[in-house]
Amino acid sequence: MHIHILGICGTFMGGLAALAREAGHKVTGCDAGVYPPMSDQLRALGIDLLDGFAADQINLNPDIFVVGNVVSRARLSDGNPKFPLMEAILDAGLPYTSGPQWLSEHILQGRHVVAIAGTHGKTTTAAMTSWVLECAGLQPGFLVGGVPLNFGISARLGTGKAFVIEADEYDTAFFDKRSKFVHYRPRTAVLNNLEFDHADIFDDLAAIERQFHYLVRTVPGTGAHGSGRIVVNGLEESLARVLHMGCWSEVRSFGAAVGDFTAVGSANDFEVLHHGNAAGHVRWGLTGVHNQLNALAAIAAAEHLGVAPEAAATALGRFENVKRRMEVRGTVTVGHDATAGTVTVYDDFAHHPTAIRTTLDGLRNSLPSGERILAVFEPRSNTMKLGTMKALLPWSLENADLAFCHSAGLDWDAASALAPMADRALVSDQLDVLVAAATRAARAGDHIVCMSNGGFGGVHAKLLYSLQNI
């Protein structure tokens, strides 16, 4: 089969392209601004890429067009379609489908799908689960929205029965407004957490809860008529409401004191309890209670595939995290003689206020007294651009000693939103201004955490260069 992918350079669609190529299909694709590293990764797989969405791409004559959710029926200011290729496909009556639908029909059929859902932690938990299954010899396939450092790739078919997939609640395509995850038909579904996000497509939290319940409806039952499992965070009232709408599967909970899987100890060194009994020990370099909860979810999911909690915990001790999850981008020595010391620059994907807070809280709890955190961030997600959660920013940044906000592209006043932080916060729409200010403020022992769900203008390299040239 020849598939042509519209929006191929997105994380999900790029992973789908890699899986399709590995499965023996001919894959081509297009996107706006085709650039490294995704373009290099795809071309290394023998995938031809085209820049833009020109209508004449229909002449490639693929068997089907796979449409990413970046594609819309929007028009430019001059009245021309933003995606002329899509208009040509519709006009010619050519076959097309969404990425999740194609994946469901051509990759996931016949697999034991492990779907990792939640507002936060999907990528990390999916990577953890894949690694645990790999260490158990189950050779899982996976598709995650990042690059697990243990594997060095974001997607592979695997030779085993299990397939782990990051199950996103964002909509599928312009012609299918259901959440992506309803297409995956998991046998094991992890509901990691749930709060309001994606204000561009959901009106309120209840609307997202309904989508999560659609996912619950697709999981097989239990007992004589099925073997499905739902792994749920017992600390989340929103998830309790989801299950209260109806549940037909075996449920295993984690996190809450009365949960099936709980933890005792610090976030980076803890005992795993299964039904209250010691079942394994995790000692690793990850920080934050959120990662401890991610670990419990992965252990509970893997147990459904026959991996003992003790073996899963041992495997997590060798888990190396995911790129862009508190990834150290470099250290620079600053100061002289007695004042000399290092400044560490991190890259993190956090963009929702809760994710920002948990990221900074995890780092704070891991640092010696006196070491400072400088948060450099941009409210870049669709939800944050709308200003829906701007009032939560001071709360999300409580553990930062100083905060530097890049406000370019916002229609709301970030300085006003951050006013409660007084002189602890600086706002500018010029990235170079923020880099210079963070450099002037930095001192030995500081930790600069850059947070964005995009490339952030190469801020990490700019900071490291600036710090080296103080």
C-alpha positions in Angstrom: 0.0 0.0 0.0 1.1 3.5 -0.8 0.0 6.1 1.8 0.6 9.8 1.5 0.5 11.6 4.9 -0.7 15.2 5.3 1.1 16.7 8.3 3.8 14.1 8.4 6.3 16.0 10.6 4.1 16.1 13.7 5.2 13.8 16.5 2.2 11.4 16.1 2.1 11.4 12.3 5.9 11.0 12.1 5.7 8.0 14.4 2.8 6.6 12.3 4.9 7.1 9.1 7.8 5.1 10.7 5.5 2.3 11.7 3.9 2.1 8.2 7.4 2.0 6.6 8.5 -0.7 9.0 5.4 -2.7 8.1 6.4 -2.6 4.4 4.2 0.1 3.1 5.4 2.8 0.7 5.2 6.1 2.6 5.3 9.7 1.3 4.2 12.8 3.1 4.0 16.6 3.2 4.0 19.3 5.8 4.6 23.1 6.1 8.2 23.9 7.0 9.8 20.5 6.6 12.9 20.7 8.8 15.2 18.6 11.1 15.2 16.6 13.2 11.9 15.0 12.1 12.7 15.5 8.4 16.1 13.8 8.8 14.6 10.9 10.7 11.9 10.3 8.1 14.3 10.6 5.1 16.7 8.1 6.8 13.8 5.7 6.7 13.4 6.2 2.9 10.3 8.4 3.2 10.0 11.1 0.6 8.9 14.5 2.0 7.3 17.4 0.2 7.2 21.0 1.6 3.7 22.4 1.6 0.3 21.2 0.7 0.1 21.8 -3.0 -2.9 20.4 -4.9 -0.8 18.6 -7.5 0.3 16.1 -4.9 -2.8 14.1 -5.8 -0.8 13.1 -8.9 1.3 10.8 -6.6 -1.7 8.5 -6.8 -1.4 6.9 -3.4 -3.8 4.2 -2.3 -5.0 6.5 0.5 -4.3 9.9 2.0 -3.8 9.9 5.7 -4.8 13.3 7.2 -3.3 14.8 10.3 -5.3 17.1 12.6 -3.1 20.0 11.6 -5.2 20.1 8.3 -8.4 22.2 8.3 -10.8 23.8 5.8 -9.4 27.2 6.8 -8.8 29.9 4.2 -6.1 32.5 3.9 -6.7 36.2 3.9 -6.9 36.3 0.1 -9.7 33.7 0.2 -7.6 30.8 -1.0 -7.6 27.5 0.9 -4.9 27.0 3.5 -4.6 23.4 2.5 -5.2 23.1 -1.3 -4.2 19.5 -1.3 -7.2 18.6 1.0 -9.6 20.6 -1.2 -8.3 18.6 -4.3 -8.7 15.3 -2.5 -12.3 16.2 -1.6 -13.1 17.5 -5.1 -11.7 14.4 -6.8 -13.5 12.0 -4.4 -10.2 10.3 -3.5 -9.9 8.0 -0.5 -8.7 9.5 2.8 -8.7 8.7 6.5 -7.3 10.0 9.8 -4.1 8.9 11.3 -5.7 7.2 14.3 -8.2 5.3 12.1 -5.4 4.1 9.7 -3.3 3.0 12.7 -6.3 1.1 14.2 -7.0 -0.7 11.0 -3.5 -1.5 9.8 -1.2 -1.7 12.9 -3.2 -2.3 16.0 -5.5 -5.1 14.8 -4.8 -8.3 16.7 -2.5 -6.7 19.2 -2.9 -6.3 23.0 -3.1 -2.6 23.0 -2.0 -0.7 26.1 -3.4 2.8 25.9 -2.0 5.5 28.1 -4.4 8.4 28.6 -4.4 11.4 30.8 -3.9 15.2 30.8 -0.3 14.8 32.0 2.3 12.1 31.9 1.1 10.2 28.8 4.5 10.2 27.1 6.5 9.3 30.1 4.2 6.6 31.3 4.0 5.1 27.8 7.8 5.0 27.7 8.0 3.5 31.2 5.4 0.8 30.3 7.2 0.0 27.0 10.5 -0.4 28.8 9.1 -2.6 31.6 7.6 -4.9 28.9 10.9 -4.9 27.0 12.8 -5.9 30.1 10.4 -8.7 30.6 11.2 -10.0 27.1 7.8 -9.2 25.6 9.3 -7.1 22.8 6.4 -4.6 22.6 5.6 -2.3 19.8 5.0 1.3 20.8 4.1 4.8 19.6 4.8 7.6 22.0 4.9 11.4 21.7 8.6 11.7 22.4 11.8 9.8 22.2 12.4 7.3 25.2 16.1 7.4 25.9 16.2 3.7 26.5 15.1 3.0 22.9 16.3 6.1 21.0 13.2 6.0 18.7 9.6 7.1 19.2 7.9 4.2 17.4 8.4 0.6 16.4 6.3 -2.4 15.5 7.8 -4.8 17.9 7.5 -8.6 17.5 5.4 -9.3 20.6 1.7 -9.2 21.1 1.7 -6.0 23.2 1.5 -2.5 21.6 1.8 0.5 23.9 0.3 3.8 22.6 0.1 7.3 24.0 -3.7 7.8 23.9 -4.4 11.5 23.3 -7.7 13.1 24.0 -7.2 15.8 21.4 -9.5 15.5 18.4 -8.8 13.1 15.5 -9.2 15.2 12.3 -11.2 18.1 10.9 -13.8 15.5 9.8 -13.7 13.4 13.0 -14.0 15.4 16.2 -13.8 12.5 18.5 -10.7 12.1 20.7 -7.9 10.1 19.0 -8.0 7.4 21.7 -11.5 6.1 20.8 -9.9 4.5 17.7 -7.4 2.4 19.6 -9.6 -0.3 21.2 -7.3 -1.1 24.1 -7.3 -4.2 26.2 -5.4 -2.3 28.9 -6.3 1.4 29.4 -4.5 3.6 31.8 -6.4 6.7 33.0 -3.5 8.7 34.6 -5.2 11.9 35.5 -7.8 14.3 34.1 -8.3 18.0 34.3 -9.4 20.8 32.0 -7.2 21.4 28.9 -7.5 22.0 25.2 -9.8 24.9 25.6 -9.8 25.3 21.8 -11.9 22.2 21.3 -13.5 21.4 24.7 -16.0 23.7 26.4 -15.4 22.4 29.9 -14.1 19.5 32.0 -17.4 17.6 31.6 -16.9 17.5 27.9 -13.4 15.8 28.3 -14.8 13.4 30.9 -17.4 12.3 28.3 -14.6 11.5 25.8 -12.7 9.5 28.5 -15.9 7.5 29.0 -16.0 6.8 25.3 -12.6 5.2 25.8 -13.8 3.2 28.8 -16.7 1.9 26.7 -14.2 0.3 24.2 -12.3 -1.8 26.8 -13.3 -5.4 26.9 -15.1 -6.8 29.9 -13.8 -9.1 32.5 -14.5 -12.6 33.8 -15.8 -15.3 31.4 -16.6 -12.8 28.7 -13.4 -10.7 28.5 -10.1 -9.8 29.9 -9.9 -6.0 29.8 -8.4 -3.9 32.5 -8.7 -0.2 33.4 -5.8 1.2 35.5 -7.0 4.4 37.2 -5.5 7.1 39.4 -7.4 6.8 42.6 -6.6 10.4 43.6 -8.6 11.9 40.8 -12.3 12.8 41.4 -12.7 13.5 37.7 -11.8 9.9 36.9 -14.1 8.6 39.5 -16.9 10.5 37.7 -15.8 8.9 34.4 -16.1 5.4 35.9 -19.4 6.2 37.6 -20.9 6.7 34.1 -20.4 3.0 33.6 -17.6 0.5 33.6 -17.5 -3.1 32.4 -13.9 -4.0 32.9 -11.6 -5.0 35.7 -10.4 -1.9 37.5 -7.0 -1.6 39.3 -6.3 1.7 41.1 -3.0 3.4 42.0 -1.9 6.3 44.1 -4.6 6.5 46.8 -4.0 5.1 50.2 -6.5 2.3 49.6 -5.4 1.7 46.0 -4.2 -1.6 44.6 -0.8 -0.2 43.8 0.7 2.4 46.2 4.2 3.7 47.2 6.0 4.4 50.4 9.1 6.6 50.3 10.5 9.5 48.4 9.8 10.2 44.8 13.2 8.8 43.7 13.5 6.0 46.1 10.3 4.1 47.1 8.8 0.8 47.9 6.0 -0.4 45.7 3.1 -2.0 47.6 0.6 -4.3 45.9 -2.6 -4.7 48.0 -0.6 -3.3 50.9 2.3 -5.8 50.6 5.8 -5.0 49.6 6.2 -6.0 45.9 9.2 -4.2 44.6 11.6 -1.2 45.0 12.3 1.7 42.6 15.4 3.8 42.9 16.0 6.1 40.0 17.1 9.6 38.9 13.6 10.9 38.2 12.1 13.6 40.4 8.6 14.4 41.5 5.6 12.7 42.9 4.1 12.8 39.4 6.7 10.4 38.2 6.2 8.1 41.2 2.5 7.9 40.1 3.5 7.3 36.5 5.6 4.4 37.7 2.7 2.9 39.6 0.5 3.2 36.5 3.1 1.5 34.4 3.6 -1.3 37.0 -0.2 -1.9 37.1 -0.5 -2.0 33.3 2.4 -4.4 32.9 1.0 -6.7 35.6 -2.0 -7.1 33.4 0.3 -8.6 30.8 1.9 -11.0 33.3 4.9 -8.9 34.5 5.4 -9.2 38.2 5.5 -5.9 40.1 8.9 -6.8 41.5 10.3 -7.3 37.9 8.6 -4.1 36.7 10.1 -2.1 39.6 13.6 -3.4 38.9 13.2 -2.4 35.2 12.1 1.1 36.2 15.4 1.5 38.1 17.1 1.4 34.7 14.6 3.8 33.0 16.3 6.8 31.5 13.3 9.1 30.9 12.2 10.8 27.7 13.8 13.6 25.8 12.5 16.9 26.7 11.4 15.7 30.2 13.7 17.5 32.5 16.5 16.8 30.0 19.8 18.4 31.0 20.9 20.5 28.0 24.2 21.6 29.5 26.1 23.0 32.4 28.2 26.2 32.5 30.7 27.2 35.2 30.2 30.8 36.3 31.9 33.0 38.9 35.5 33.0 40.0 37.5 31.4 42.8 35.3 31.0 45.9 32.1 32.0 44.1 32.6 29.6 41.1 30.0 27.0 40.5 27.8 25.6 37.8 24.5 26.7 36.2 22.4 23.8 34.8 20.0 24.4 31.9 17.1 22.0 31.4 14.6 21.4 28.7 11.0 20.3 29.7 7.8 19.9 27.7 5.6 21.4 30.5 3.0 23.9 29.2 -0.2 23.4 31.2 -0.1 25.2 34.7 -0.4 21.9 36.6 2.5 20.4 34.6 4.6 23.5 35.2 4.0 23.3 38.9 4.7 19.5 39.2 7.9 19.8 37.2 9.2 22.7 39.4 8.0 21.0 42.6 9.8 17.8 41.7 13.0 19.7 41.0 12.7 21.8 44.2 12.3 18.7 46.4 15.5 17.2 44.9 17.7 20.2 45.4 19.9 21.1 48.4 18.8 24.1 50.4 19.9 27.4 48.9 20.0 26.3 45.2 17.7 28.4 43.1 15.3 27.7 40.2 14.9 30.1 37.3 11.9 29.3 35.1 12.0 30.4 31.5 8.7 29.6 29.8 6.3 30.4 27.0 2.5 29.9 27.1 2.4 28.4 23.7 -0.3 25.7 23.8 -3.6 26.5 22.2 -5.2 26.6 25.7 -2.6 28.9 27.1 -2.8 31.2 24.0 -6.5 31.7 24.7 -5.7 32.9 28.2 -8.1 30.4 29.7 -5.6 29.5 32.5 -3.6 32.6 32.9 -4.8 33.2 36.4 -3.1 29.9 37.4 0.4 31.0 36.3 1.6 32.5 39.6 0.4 29.3 41.4 2.2 27.1 38.9 5.5 29.1 39.4 5.5 29.2 43.2 8.6 27.0 43.4 10.5 29.2 41.0 12.8 31.9 42.5 12.6 33.9 39.3 10.4 33.5 36.3 10.9 34.8 32.7 7.9 34.7 30.4 8.0 34.9 26.6 4.8 36.7 25.7 5.1 36.8 21.9 1.9 35.9 20.1 -0.4 36.3 23.1 -3.7 38.3 23.0 -3.7 38.7 26.8 -1.5 40.6 29.1 1.0 38.2 30.6 2.5 40.9 32.8 -0.8 41.5 34.5 -1.3 37.8 35.0 2.1 37.5 36.7 1.7 40.7 38.7 1.2 38.7 42.0 4.9 37.6 41.6 6.0 41.2 41.7 9.7 41.5 40.9 10.2 37.7 40.7 8.7 37.7 37.2 9.9 39.4 34.0 7.8 39.4 30.8 9.0 40.2 27.3 7.9 39.4 23.8 11.6 39.4 22.7 13.4 36.2 23.4 16.8 37.8 23.4 15.7 40.1 26.1 14.7 37.2 28.3 17.9 35.3 27.6 20.0 38.4 28.6 17.9 39.0 31.8 18.2 35.3 32.8 21.9 35.4 32.2 22.4 38.5 34.3 20.3 37.0 37.1 22.0 33.6 37.1 24.6 32.7 39.7 26.5 29.6 40.8 24.3 26.7 41.8 21.3 27.9 39.8 19.0 25.6 37.8 17.4 27.2 34.7 14.3 25.2 33.5 13.0 26.1 30.0 9.4 25.0 29.5 7.5 24.9 26.2 5.7 22.4 24.0 7.6 23.8 21.0 11.1 24.6 20.0 11.2 27.8 22.0 13.4 29.6 19.5 16.5 27.5 20.5 16.4 29.2 23.9 18.5 26.4 25.5 21.5 26.9 23.2 21.2 30.7 23.5 21.2 30.5 27.3 24.2 28.2 27.3 26.1 30.5 24.9 25.2 33.6 26.8 26.2 32.0 30.2 29.6 30.9 28.7 30.3 34.5 27.7 29.4 36.4 30.9 
